[in-house]
Amino acid sequence: MTKTIRGLLLSAIVLASGLSNAGEEVPLDFVTSCDSAFVGKGNDTAVSPLSMTICPSDKAILLGYQHFPTVFEVAVSMLDLEYAEEIKANAAYSVHKNGSAVHFEQAISLIKELALMFVSVILGVQIFTALAKTLSDGVMFGQQYGHIGTAIKIATGALFLVPVGDSGFVVFGQVLLAGFYIVSLAMANMGVSTVLHIMQGGLSELPSRVEILEQQGEPVFSTENHSRLMAKNSLETSLCLQQTSLGVIADGVSLDRRSVNQVSTEAGIKLDVSMFADNYPSLYEVLQTDSGVNVVAGIGTDSLDESKKDLTCSISTYKEPTYSNQFGAFSAYNGMFDEHVSEAKQVGVQAAQSTNVYDSWLAVDGKHVELMKEANVTSSEIAKLRKDLASRFFSVVNYNLAGGYFSNAGSDVYQLKKDRLDISDSIAKKILSLRCIKDYSSYKASIKTIEALNSGYLDSNNFDLTCASVTSTGELKPFFVTDAKDENEFKEFAANYALGISSSVESEFNKLVSSFEITEGNVDRMMGKAMYHIDLTTEPDNTLYNDIRKNGFTDFGLRFLELFVEFENHSMSDYQRLIGVNSSYTATYDSNNSFLSTRFTSDLGSIFGDAIVVVPSFVYAITGVDSPAEFASATTILNSNASSNSGNNNDGFTEINNALDAGITSFEGLTRVVDHMVIKAVGGFYPVKGLDCSEDDFNSLACQKQNFHPITYYKAYGGHFLDVGASLASVYTTIKALQAKRDISSSIDMLDDVKKGGGSLQKSPKLKSDKQGRNSKETLNKVDVSGRKPTSLGSVFVAGMIGAVSVMFMFVGAITAIIMPMIPFFYYAMGFITWQIMSFQLMVIGPLLAVCLFVLSSREENGDISERGYMNAAINLTVRPMLMVASFLIAFILVSVGLYGLDLIFNETREFTGISGIMDFSFMDVLTAILFFVFAQACVMGWVFKSIIDYPDEIMKKLNADVTDASDDAIKNSAVNTMLAVGGADQLESIVENAGKVGASTGPYLNHLSDEVKVAKDSLRSKLNPVIETESDHEPIKDNVVKDDNHVKGVTSGLDKGLMGDGGTPEEKLKTMEYLKTKIQNNELDLHELLKFEGQGAISREELLGLVASGSQINKDEFDLIVKTFKDLTEEELELLESRLVQ
């Protein structure tokens, strides 16, 4: 109770704190004082597992702001993070910016539904098993099977997740999940950071392809979205180049240094972005930016800022590399300005040390203008000079964007980039040309201005560049030339021109996107190969290690996942996709590739990819639809019905009706799956036909004329038990009420008799005469005032039996009607959820698998480790769902056979009709038989449908994939676990000591870590000592065994000499072989020892196989080990081994 009150108070505090955050003064933007995603208490070169924190700018923390904005302050305070204040400020900012809480409410709804569903099932099973234990040994809630306390704790914990109303905030749950979110992220960051520190020597030798990683986009985009982003950037670059060059020319008209923005606006160089919304809505969406600078409009903005910051669009879009004054020297020495070579050389190095082409030009141009003004140069000459500089600026930037100089090996890449620039430049010109068709007079003025600039003479009074464009060679040309003679003809031309532009712009942009899609696909495909085939880099700022350290584990992991987009988008023509992660999504169906997919509509983008890949047969088994090309959307497909004649005559279950309901497409309907499947979906899933039965016979599958599905039948069958139990409970209650009334009445009468003799010694029973004594006995036997006798012992016994039987019937009914119908779907749901969890685990460990691949692929002896890791991931993700469905179908067939067999076994029990003739069974025997029968059916259901998990595991093993058998952990001895832990500490100590030699930078940290490992190992050994001492008590029993083992060692030490002819006699050899054969037959010598002897040359292969054949049977693993060791076994030898193989 105290804990509950404490939890409620904490919830109130958290809610009040969250609400107060919303009203606080918030920062202008997210704040951060760290540039690393994970740091260790101020020391960014050593992350300790005992002191860890998270940078507020980490990508996952930014997601947390969106999901848990109102509770982050409390969560980070509870966790005592180093950057807690900054995280609080950012969370407050998210609240101020109306941070979305919808996603979290959906998550809470999901967790609540899952928790309540599974807790209800677990609690119900625990109660039933506890009652069974009570019936069997009389101990209420037996600990061996019940574990009722655990179920109650789980159920109590789940109550904290129940919201107050449908839309209420689950405050305590928010804090819980936010804390778990941060702690799990911190553990992941700490883990990968520690691994990177230990492996720093190896990682410093890894190649770096940061530029490829950067191409994946921020945030991560799929190939299609990313290609559109790249096409948008390319188009923005062309627009910026066109207008920046024209702005430079426009500025050249004026001899004073007015801003480019001001002169360009006056010259009419202004692009209204709203034009895209009217004419090209799809393109308008692509061209929008969030930078705060109107990149599309170029310099033609209303800003008069002298800093020319609007000109940085050409820098930010294509990331122009660093330049020095080489640009000025390059321009001068190539004959552009031969008359100003000496002046160009006078440009100060400091003025020209800039970071982009435009600033370099600005330095050169400024010096030129000063020199030309001193020489009294005319404005037309300055205009020509600036026109040449602007043209040079345009051509040089285009040249560098296309790759600059190229060799024969790089010609394809250069040409590809050049083709893209040509397409984007063509689109940019067509977009800019739309401003030219508005005014005929402006068109004519622009033609004259272009001709004047190209000839070198210009009258600034008639200056107009509205219709001017810069060609790829740097020349000025009009967007178009028309022979229109007046305003009316020009309008007619403009209408036709706009109509042609409308279609060509869209088609060219799509062509540009396709160009990037192809290349991006190649980049995705070649990423792994490129990262270890390019020249190795050891510079601190370029290593993969530092890239992860700088951008964070989450960011790198998400970007790494994009490497597999190519596999999903281009190599999956035979596959369909179902939802893996969803917050708010829109289901779509692509008829071109038959993919089922969903696209995220949340502001965070497609962070985990838009789908999880599954094979078509899995979709077919779920929906009953094969290659549904005729449907328009995935929603229609997943809700489609597939008919299946079940032969039912009563309830008409004739459709699969989407067997798994919404459980496979979203978690929202998971709690409805069981009832939906039992009542509607699975009614005709496996028609039961051809069972021999008569009207008098009654079996658990029902007879042919009813033909219920087994699970549907059990709901009705168990319902009958519940009804009978409830009826008996009602009878029991009535009898107990009557007994109580009789007891009360009798007690009153007895009390009256006692009162009559009260206070009179002579009326005491001991002093009464015989007559008085007889009267007292009659008084005890007389009826009460209501005419009823007091309760008899027989009445008490009958009432108790009815009560016990009613409880038993209700127990049997609950097992039959509730638990048994849920068994197939409970196992399936658990298997599916396990698969989902495994999928997310594989996403998390993806970067670590990549590290394994990078480090181990270059080492021949260990290269197969990373390969097996990837194969395990691929096999489990793609094959397991199909196997689960197949096992589900097989289980339905098996359960009908198993339950039918039980009907035959318990036929006489079922036909027992009560007391008639000679009674062969006692009443309790019959009840026991019924209980046993129901439990046997439950066991069959459990065993059969557990195959949904077991069968895939067995097949996974045959595919050499890793599986986890939970029962193994349950039966392991604690002492063995402790010994393994000590052994693991020894191994970790060795690894850390070896890793400490990698580099001096990590040496102190690893030495400290090594000391901590030694302390942990010593602690474990101290805990193990009692176990070791207990084991030592059994040493005398083992004396003979030790002697025998010493004899084996002594004998086997001479095996090599005996068999190799170096001192061992044939008699000794024969004696040794006989001894080994005896050991094998007694299971005292395993196969590994024999293989060791054979490897040392002590025994031959034939002798080893003879020893194996003389012993007990071998299992599959031992068979595979022998075959792997001796790859050239003969057919006779294989047959010999197969004869010893356990079937």
N, C-alpha and C positions, 0 to 999 in steps of 0.2 A: 504494500500500500504506500509505504514511504517513497519507494522508487517511482511509483506511478505519479504521486503528487510532485516529486522532484522533476519528472519528465515534463509534466504539464506546465510547471513554473518556468522551466527552461524554454519550452515552446513559446510561452507568453513573452519572455524576455527577448527571444530571437525575433518574434514578430514585431515587437515594439522597436527593436533596433533596426530591423529592415525598413520599417515605415519612417523612422527618423532619418535614415540615410537619404531617402528620396527628397527630403526638404533641405538638406545641407547644401552649402555652396559647393559646386562641383568644378573640377578642373576643365580647362578648355579642351583637353585631349587626354588620351591615356598617357600616364607618366611612367617612367622607368629610369632607374639609375644603374642598370646592369645590361650588358650586351651579350650575356650568355644565358642559355636556356636553363642551365643547372649549375650551381656554384656551391662551394663548400665553405660556408661561414667566412667569406671574405678572401679565401684562397682559391683562386680559379684553377690552380694547377694540381690540386689534390682534393678529390671528393671523398669524404669519409662516410661510410654507411651509418655512422652514429651521429653525424651532423650534416643534414642535407636541407636544401630549400629549393624553391623554384622561382625563376625570374618572372615578374609580372607580364612580360611581353611574350612569354611562351604561347605558341599557337593553341595548345590545349587549354591553358588558363583563359585565353580570350574566348574560347567556346564556353568555358565555365561562367564567365561574366553573363553570357546570354542565357544560360540555363538556370543559374542560381544567383541572380543579382541581389536579392533581398537578404541573403543569408551568408554571403561570402565574408562579410566582416567578422561575424561570429565564428565561422568555420576557421578562418586563418588565425584568429586569436586563440582558438582552442589548440591549433596545431603549432603555434608559436613559430611561424615562419619568419625568416630574416627580412623579407620584403613585405611584411604584412601591411604596413601603412600604405604602401603604393598599391597593393592589391585591393585594399579597402577603398582607396580613392577611385580606382578604376571601376570597382563594383558600384560605387555611388554614382559614377558617371553613367554607367549602363542603366541604372534606375532612372536617372534624370533624362536619359535619351529613350525612355520607354522600352527598356530591355525586355525582350520577349520572355514571358513566363509560360507560354502555351506549350512549348516543347517539354518543359519540366512537368507540367500537369499531366501531359500524356504519358511521360515516363512513370510518374507516380501511379497513374491509373493502371498502367501495365504491371508494375511491381505489386500493386495492391491486389489485382486480379490473380496474378500468379501466386502470390503469397497465400491469399485466402483459399485458392483452389487446392494447392498442394498441402497446406497446413490442414485443411479440412480432411483431405484424403488421409494424410499421415495420422492425424488425430483419430479419425474413425478407425483406421486399421489398428492403431495401438490400443484403443478401447476394446475392440472386438478380440484381439489377441490376449489382452489382459483378462477379459471375461472367460475366454477359453482356458487360460491358465488356471483361473479360479475354479472352473468346473472340473479340471483334471486333478488338481492337487490341493484345492481348498485354500490356497494362498492368494489373497486379493492383490491384483496388480503385480503379478510375479515379475521380478526384475529381469529374469533371463529372456523373456519374450516381450514384456510390456514396454519398458522404457517410457512409461507414461509421463514421467517428469520432463523428459526431453521434449516431447510433443507439446506439453503445456507451456514450456518456456518459449518454444517457437511460436505457438499461437499467441502468447502474450506479447511477444515482440512484434508480431504482425499487426496487432491492434494499433500500434503507433502509426502505421501507414494508412489507416482508414481516414479519409478526408472528412472534414466537417461540411457536408453538403457536396453536391456534384462539382461545383466550381471553386470550392474552398482551397486555400493553400495548406499543404501538409507541412507545417513548419518544422516539426521535429524530423520528419522524413527528409526535408530539404537539407537541414544541417547534417544529418547522417550521410546522405548521398554526396553532398558537397565535400564533406570531410573525406569520405571514401574516395571520391574523385581525385582530390588533391594528393592524398596519401598514395594511392595506386600510381598516379603519375610520377610522384617523387620517387617511388620505388623503381619504376621503370627507368627514369632518368639516372638515378643513382646506379642501377645495375649496369646499364649500357656505358655509363661514364667509367665505372670501375673496370669493366672489360676493356674499354679503350685505353685506360691507363696501363693496364697489365700488358696489353698488346701494342703499346705505342711504338715499339721498335718495328713491328711488322707493318703497322698502319702507315708509318712514315715512308715506307717504300711503296705504298699503293699509288697508282696513278690518280690524277685528279682531272675530273671533267666538270668543273664547276659551271662552265658555260652551258653544258648540256643540262645539268640539274636546274639551272636558272630558266631554261626554256620550258620547264614543266609548268611554270606559271604560279602566281600567288593570288588566291589560294589555288590548290591543285585543280586542274581542269581535265576532263576527258579529252581524248584526241580530237574529237569533233569541235568541242567548245574551245579548246586550246588553239586549233587551227583558225577558227574565226577570230580569236584574239590576235593572233599573229598577223592575219590579213588586215585587221583593223589598224594595228600598229603600222603596217607597211603603207596603208592608205593615208594615215595621219602624217607619216613622214613625207610623202609626196606632196600633200597639201601644204605642209609647213615649208618645204623647200621652194615650192612655187611662189608662195606669198612672201617668204623671207627675201628671196632674190628680187622680187618686184619692189618690196619695201626698201631695199638697199638702193635700187635705181631711183625710186621716188625721192628718197632722201638726198640723192645726188643733185636733184633739181635746185635745191636751196643751198646757198653758200654758207648759211649758218648751220650750227649743229643742233637743229631741232630734233625731237625724238622721231624715231621711225614710225611709231604708232600715230603720232599726230599727222605727219606728212601723208602716211598711207591712208588714213581716214579722209583727209582732205582730197586725196586723189581718187577716192571712190573704191578703194580696195577693202571691202568689208563683205563678209559672207554671213548671211543670216541662217543660223542653224535650224530655225523653225521651218525653213524651206524643205528640209528632209522629212519632217513630220507630215507635211502636206503631200509631197510627191513620192517619197520613198520611205514609208514607215518602217520597214524591216531594216533598211540600211541606217536609218536614223537611230534605231536601238543599238546597232553595232557601234556607231561612231560616238555615242555618248561616253563621257569620261567622268570620273569622280575626283579628279585632281584639283578642282577648283579653278583651273585655267581653261578657258575655252579653246582647246587645242584645234578643234575643227575650224573655228573662225580665224585661226592664225593670228596675224598681227592686227587684223582689222577690228580691234576692240576699241572701246571708248576710253581705255586707260591712257593716261599721259605720263606714266611712270618712266622716268629717265633711265632707270636701271635696266630696261629692256628685258625684264624677266620673262615676258611673254614669248620672247624669241627662243627660250630654252626648250620649246617643244621639239625642235629638231635634235636636241641633245638627249632628252629623256626617252624618246621613242626608239632610237636605234643605238643608244649607248655608244656614242662616238668615242673612239680611243683618244688617248692624250696626244696632243701635238705641241710642238715648240715653234720657234721662228723658222723652222724648215719650210713651212708653207709659203712665207714671204719670199724666202730665197728661191724656193722651187718655182714660184710664179715669175720671178724676175728673170731667172736664168733660162726659162723656156721661151723667151722672146716676146712675151705678152707686153711687157713694158720696157723695151730695150732702152728707151730714152731716160728711164728712171732707175737704172740698175744701181748706180752709185747711191742714189737717195734711198733705195730699198735696203741697201746694206747698212745704212745708218740707223735703221730701226733698232731701238734698244732691246737687248735680250730680255730684260725684266718686263718690258711692256708686252712682249710677245709670248711670255711663258704662261700660256693659257691652257684650258682643258678641252677646247673644241674649235672647230674650224671657223666659226663665226667670230669668236673673240680674236683669233689669230688675224683674220681679215681686218677686224676693227683696228688692231694695232698698226697694221701696215697702211690701211687707208688713212688713218689719222695722221701718220707721218707724211704720207704723200700729199694730203690736202694742205698741210702746213708749208711744205716745200713749194707746192704749186701756187699757193697764194703769194708767197714771197716773190715768185717769178712773174706775178701779174698774169696768171693763166686765166682764160675766160671760163665762164660758167659752162659753156657747151663742152669745153675740153674736160672740165672736171666731171661733167655728166657722162661723157664717153668713158672716162677712166673708171667711174663707179659702175657703169654698165658692164664694162669688161670684168671688173672685179666680181660683180654679182654673178655674171655668167660663169666665171671661173669657180666661184663658191658653189654654184649648183652642180657643175660637172664634177668637181673634185669630191663633193659629198656623195654623189651618185656612184662615182668610181670606187670610193672606199666602201660604200655599202655593198657593192657587188663583189667585193673581195680584193680589190686592188690588183697588184701584179699577180699573175698566175703562171704556173708551169703547165706542162702537158698533163701531169697527174691531177692538177686542180682545176682544169678547164671545165669539167662538167659542173663542179660546184659553182664556179664563177658564172657560167652561162645560166644556171638555174636561178641564181640571185638576180642576174641581169634581166632575165625574163620576168621575174616577179616585179622588179622595179618598173619595167616597161608597162606591165598591166596596171599597177597601182598609179603610175604617172598618167596613163591614159584615163583611168577613172577620175583622178584628181582634176585633170583638164576638163573633162566633161561636166563635173560638178561645178567647177569655177566658171565654166562657160555659160551656165544658166543665168548669171548676172549680166551677161553681155547681150542677151536677147530682149532685155526690157526696154532699151532706149536706142533708137536708130542714130540719133546725134552722137551719143556716147560711143557707139560702134565706129562711126566715121572718124571721130577725134582719136580714138585708140589706134586706128590704122595709121593715121598721120604720125602719131607719137612713135609708134614702132618703127616706121620707115625713117623718121628723123634720128632716133637713137642708133639704129643700125648703120646709118650714114655718118654719124658723128656730129651732127648739128641738130640743135633743139631749141625751140622757142618755148620757154617755160610758161608762157601765158596760155598756151594751148595744150598743156600736158594732161594726158589721160591714159591710164593703163588698165582700164576696166576689162578690155578684151585681150589683154596680153598674156602670153604664156612663155615659159622658158623651156627650150628643147633639151634633150639629153646631151647635146653638144654644147649647151650654154648659150644658144642664140635665142633672140626674141622673135616670136611669131604670134599672129592672131590665132584665136581658137578656131576660127572658121573664116571663110571668105564667101561672100554672097554678092550677086549682081543686082540685088534689090536697089531700085532707083528712088524710092520714096518710103515714107513711113508705113503706108498700107501694105506695100509689097514685103517690107521687112517683117511686119506682124504676121503675114501669111507664112513667110519662111520660118519665123520663130515658132509658130504653132507646130509645123511639121518637124522642126528640129527637136523640140521638146518631146514630141511623141517618140521619135527614134531614140533619144537619150534614155527615156524611161525604161526601155527594155534592155538596152545595151549595158547600162550601168549595173543592173542586177545580174546579168549573165556574166559580165567580166568579174564582178566581185565573187560570184560563186566559183568561177574558174580560179581566182586567186586563192580562195579557201581550199579548193581541191589540191592545188599545188602544195600547200602547207600540210594538208592531211597526209599526202603520200610520204612526204619527207619526215613528218613527225612520227608516222608509223614506223619508218625505217629507223629513226632514232630510238624509239621505244624498243624495237626488236634488237638493235645492236648495242643497247646500253651496257649490258653485262660484259659483252665482248670488248667494247671500247674501253671500259674502265681498267682492264688489265692488259691491253695490247698497246696502248699509247705510252710514250716515253714516261718513265717514272719521274715523279716530282717530289722533292724533299723540302721545298721552301715552306716556312711555317705558315704562310698565309694561303697556301694552295693545297695543303694535304686534305684528304678526306676526313681525317681525324679532326682537324680544326674546323672544317666545314660543319661537321656534326656538332662540335662544341659551340660554334657560333650560332647556328640556326636552331639547334635543339633536336632532341631525339624525335619528338612528335613531328616536327616539320620535315626532317629528313625521312622519317618512316613513311609519312603520307606521300611525299614526292617519290619515294622509291616504289610505292605501290603502283604508281602510274606507269611503271615499266611494263606491267602486264596488261595494259589497256589494249595493246596491239593484239595480244592473244584473244582478248574478249571481243574486239570489234572486227577483226579480220580473219581469225582462224576458227571461228565457232559457227560456221554455217550449218552444222548438223546439231547444234545445241540450242536450247532455249534458256532464258534467264528468269529467275524469280527474285523477289525482293529479299535483300539481306538486311538493310538498315532503312528505317523510315521515320521521318518526323511528320512532314506534310509532303505528299507526293502526288503525282498524276500518272496513272497507268496509261501506257501507250502500247500500240502494237505496230510493228514494222513489217509490212507485207513483203518487203524485199528480201529479208533474211529470216523471217519467221521467229524473230526474237520476242520474248515477253520481257518487257523492261519497265522501269519507272524512272522518271526524272525528278530530281529534287527541286522544290520551289522555295526552299528556305534561303535566307540571305547568306548563309554560311557556305553555300555552294555544295558541289558533289564531293564531299570530303573523303568518304570511304569508297568511292566508286558507286555507280548507280545500280548495281545488281550483283547477285551471286549466281554463278554458272551452275546449272544442273543439266542432266541429260534429258532428251525429249521423252524417253520412256517414263521418267518420273512424272513429268507433266501429264502424260497420257494416263498414267495410273491414277492420278489425282482428279483430273478433269474429265477423262473419257473422251477427249478430243485429240485427234491426231493431225498435225500440220494444219491448223485451222486458218487457212489463207482467206476464207470468206468472211471472217469476222473483222470488225473495225477496231476493236480495242481489247486490251488484256482483261479488262473488267468483264466484258461480255464472255470471253473465253472461260475465265475462272468461275463464272456463275452459270455456265451452260450445264444442261442435264443430259445424261446418257441413259437411255432406257435399258432395263434388264428385267426380263420376265422372271419374277420370283416364284410364281405359282401360288401366291397367297390368296386365300379366299375371303379373309376377313378385313384386314386393315389396308389392303391394297398397296403394299410397299412395292412399287414398280419402277422406281428410279434411283439411281445413285445420288442424284441431286447434289453434286459436288461433295464427294465423300469426306473431304477434310475441311469443308466449310471455309471460314476465313482463317483457320489456324495456320495455313501455310503461307498466306499472303500478308497477314498482319497478326499481331498478338492481341489485338483488341477483342476478338471474339473467341479467345482460347477457352474461356470458362464455359462457353456454350457448346463446345465441340462434342463433349461426351453425350449430352442429352440429344443434340442434333443427330449425331451418328446413330444412336440407339433407336430413336423414334422414327427418323425419316431417312437418313443417308444409308445406313447399313442394313436396312430391312431386307433389301434384295441383293445385297452384295454377293452372297454365296447361297444360291437357291438350294434348299434341302429337298431332294426328291428320292423316290424309290425305296423309302424305308418300309420294311414289313411291319404292319401293325394291324390291330383290329380295334373294334369299338371298345372292347373290354380292356385292352392293353393300354398302358400309359407309360411313356418314357420321357426322358428329359428333353428330347428333341421334338416332342409331340408327334402325333401320327400324321399320315400323309394328307388326310383331308384338311388338316389345319396348316401344316407345313410352315410353322413359324421359323424364323431364323433363331439359332441358339441363343444369341444375346437378347433378342427381343423376347423370347420365351422366358428367359431367366428373370426379366423384369416383372413379367406377369406371374411367374411361378413363385418368385420371392414375395410378390404382393399378396398372394394367397396365404403364405406363411405369416406375413405381418398381420393380415386380417384375423387369422385364427389366434395368433398370439394376443392381439388387442382384445378379441372377444373373451379369451380365457382370462386376461388381466381384468376385464370388466366383471366376470364371474367371481374372480378372486376378491376383488374389491367389495362386491356385494356380500359375499360370505363373511369377509372380515368385518363389515359393518354390522351384520346380524350378530356375529360373535360378540362384538363390542357392546351392543345393546343388551344381549343376554347377560354378559358379565356384569354390566352396570346394575341391571335389575336384580340379579341374584345377590350382588353385594349390598344393595339397599335392604333386601329382605333379611339377610344375615345380620345387618347392623341393627334392624328393628328387634330381632330376637335377643341380641346382646343387651340392648338397652332395657328390655323388660326385666332382665335379671341384674341389672347394674346396682351395686351398693348393698346387695343382700348375700351374705356368705352362704346361707343355706340353699340359695338358688344356683350355687355353682355346680357345674356338671359333675364334679367329683363327689358331691354330697347328695346328688339327686337319687331318688329311689329308682327301682327298675322301670316303673311305669313312666316316671319322668324321663328316664334315659331313652325309652322307646319313643316317647313324644319328640325328643330332640333329634333322633334319627329321621323321623318322619318330616321334621322341619327341614332337614337338609335335602330331602328328596322331593319336597313339594314344589309345585310350579310357582312362578312369580305371578305378579298381578296381571301381567299381559298374557298369561297362559303358556309361557315358554320355560323350558328347563335350562339350567345353567349349561355352559359350553362343555362338550364332551371331548375326550382325548382323540376319538376318531374324527370328529369335526375339525379339530386343529390339524391333524395329519392330512386330511383331504384338502383343506385350504392351502397348506404348505405345498402339497404336490401340484395343485393347480397353479399356484404362483410360480413355482420353479419351471413348470412346463411352459407357461406363458412367456417367461423370460427366454427360455430356450428357443421357442418358436419365433419370437421377435428377433433373436440373435441370428437364427438360421435365415429368416426372411431378409434381414439387413445384409447378410453376407451374400445371399443369392440375388437380391434385387439391386443392390447398390455396388458392392465391391466387385463381384464377378463381371458384370457388364462393363465396368471401368477398367478391368485388367488390360485388355488389348490396347485401349487408347491411352491408358496411363503409361504403359511401356513405350508406346509409339511417341507420345508427347515428350517423355523423358529423353528418348533417343533423339528426337528432332531438336529439342532444346540443347542437348549435349552437342549435337552437330553445329548448332548456331554458335554456342560458346567456343567450340573448337575453331570455327571460322574466324571469330574475332581474335582468338589467341594467335592464330596464324598471321593475322594482320599485324598484331603487335610484334611478333617475333620475326616478321619479314626482314627488317633491317639487320637483325642478328644473323639470320640465314644468309643475307647478302655478305656480311662480314666473313662468315664461314666460307662462302663460295670464293670470295676474293683471296682470302688467305690460303685456303687449302687447295684451290684448283691448280695452283702452280706447283704443288708438291705431289708427285706421283703416288707416294705411298699413302697419302691421306685424302686424295681427291675424291674418293667415293663417299666420304662422310657427308659433304654438302650435297652431293647428288642424291643420296638417300633421303636427306632432309626435304629436298624439294619434291621427290617422288612421294614421300609420305604425305606431304601437304596436298599434292595433286590427287592422289588416290583417295584420301579421306574426304576431300571436298566434293569430288565428282562421283565416286563409286558408291560411297556409303548410303546416300539417300536412295539410290536405286535398289540397293540390297535391302534396305529397310522396308521398302514397298513390297519387294518380292517376298520377304520373310513374313510380312503382314498377310499376304494372300495365302502363302503356304500354311501359316498358322491357322487360318480359318478352315482349311481342309483337314488339317491334323486334329483340330479340336472336335470336329464333327465325328471323326472316327473314334477318338478317345472317349468322348462322352457317350457315344453309342455303346461302346464296350462296357462302360460303367453301368449303363442301363441293363445289359444282359447279366452282369455280375450280381446286381442288387435287385433282380426282378422279383424274387419272393418277398423281399422286404417291402417293396413298393405295393405288392398285392395284399399285404396284411390288412384285414378288414375289421379287426377287433376280436372280441371274445365270442368264438363260435366253435362248437365241438371241442376237441382236445386242444388245449392251448400249448403250442410248442415254444412260444417265446414269452418271457416275462415282459411286463410293461416297460421297465427300464432298459431291457435289452433292445426293444424296438426303438426307443428314443435314442439310445446309443448308436444303433445302426443308422438311424436317420442322420444324426450328427456326423457320423463317420462318412456316410455317403456324400453329404454336402461338402465336407472338407476334402474328400477325394476329388470331387468335381472342381473345387477351387484350386486344388493342387494341379490338376490337369490343365486348367486355364492358365495358371501361372507359369507352369513349365513350358507349355506350348508357346504362349505369347511372349515369353522372355526371349524366344528365338529372334524377335525383332532386333534385339541388341546382340545376342550371342552369335547368330549366323553371320552378320557382317563382320564381327570380330574374328571368327574363324577364317572367313575368306580373306580378311585383311592380313592375317598371319601367313596365309598361303601366298599372298602377294608381297610378302616380306615388308609389310607396313607395320608400324608400331601401334599396339593397342594396350589398354590398361584394364586389367581385371581387378575389380574392387575387392573381390573375395581374397585375393592374395594378401592384401594389406591386413585384412581382418584376422588371418590365421597366423601371421608372423609373430614369433616370440619376441617379447620386449627386449630380452637380453641380446638377441641377434641384432635387433635394430640398433641397440646401443653400441654393440661391437662394430657394426657397419658405420655408425657415426664416427667412432674413433678412427676406423680405417680411412673414412673420407677426410677426417681432419689431417691424418698423416699425408694423404695425397695432396690436399690443398696446400699444406705446408711446403711440400716438395715443389709444387707448381709455383707458389709465390716466391720461394727462394730462387728458383731458376729464372722466373720472370724479372726478379730484381736486378739481374745482370743485363737486362736489355739496354737500359740507358741511365745515365747519371741523373736525369731530370726526375725520373720516377723512383729512383733507388730509395731515398729516405722514406717516401710514403709506403713503398712496398715492404721495406724493413719493418716499419711500424705495424703494417697489416700482418706480416709474418709473426711478429711477437704476439699479436692478438690471437692468431690462429693457434699458436703454441699454448697460450693460456686456456683457450677453449678446449683444446685436446686434453690438457691435463685435468680440466674440470670433468670432462666426460670419463676419463679413466678412473677418477676418484669415485664417480657414480657407479662405474662398472665393477669396482672391487668386490662389493657384496655378492654380485652375481658370479664373479670368478671364484670367490671363496666357496660359494655353494657348489659350484661345479667341481672344486677340488675334493669335496667329500666323496665323490664317486670314483676317485682315482684308483683305489684298491680293486674295484670291479674291473677296471680296464687293464690291470697288470698283464693278464694273459694276452689281451689284444696287443698291448705294446710289445710284448715279447715276440708275438707273431709278426708284427710289423717290422720290428728290428731284424727278425729272421729274413723277412722279405727284402729289407734293405741290404742285409748282408749277402743274400743269395743273388739279388738282382745286380748288386755291384760287380758280381762276377759274371753276369750274363754276357756282357760284351766280350770278355776274354773267352768264355766257354764257347760261344757261337762263332766267334771270329777265328778260333783255332789258336788263341794266344794263351794257352795254359789251362783252358777249360776242357775237361774230358767229356766224351759223349754221355757217359753215365751221369755226370753232373748236369749236363744240358737237359737230359731226359727227366731227371729229378726236378729240376727247376720248372720245366714246362708242366709237369703233373701238379706241382705245387700251385702254380699260377692258375691252372684250370680249376683246382679246388677253390681257390680264392674267388674266382669269377662266379662259380656256381653258387657260392655262399653270399654273393653280392658284396664282397669285401674289397673288390678291386674294380675301379671304373675304367671306362673306355679311354679316357685321356691319358692314364698311366700307360696303357698298352701302346697308344700312339706315340707316346714319348719314348718307350723302349724301341719301337720300330724306327723312329726318327734317329735314334742313336746307333742304329744298326745292331741292337742287341737281339732282336728277333726279326724274322722275315715277314713280308706281307701275307704269305700263305699261312705261316704259323699264327699270325694275328687273327686272320679270318677263321682259322680252326678254333682258336680260343673263344672268339665271339660266338661261333656256332655251338660250342659246348655249354655255354651259359644260358641264362634266361633270355626271354625275348627283349629286343631293343625297341626304343621308341623312334618316332619320326626324326627328331633332332639328331639322335645318334646315327641313324641311317644316313641322313644328309651329311653329317660330319665325315663319315667314312668315304662316301662317294666324292665329297669335295677333296678329301686328302689323296685318294687314289683315283685319279681321273681316267685311268686306262683299265678299269675293271672289265673282266671278261663277262660274257653272258652267264656262264656257270656261276661265277662269283656273285653276280647280281642276284641270280635266282636264290643262291644260298642266303644272302642277306635278306631278301624279301620274305623268305620262309620264316625268318626269325623276327620279322617286323610285327609289332602289335597292331592288330586290325581295329 
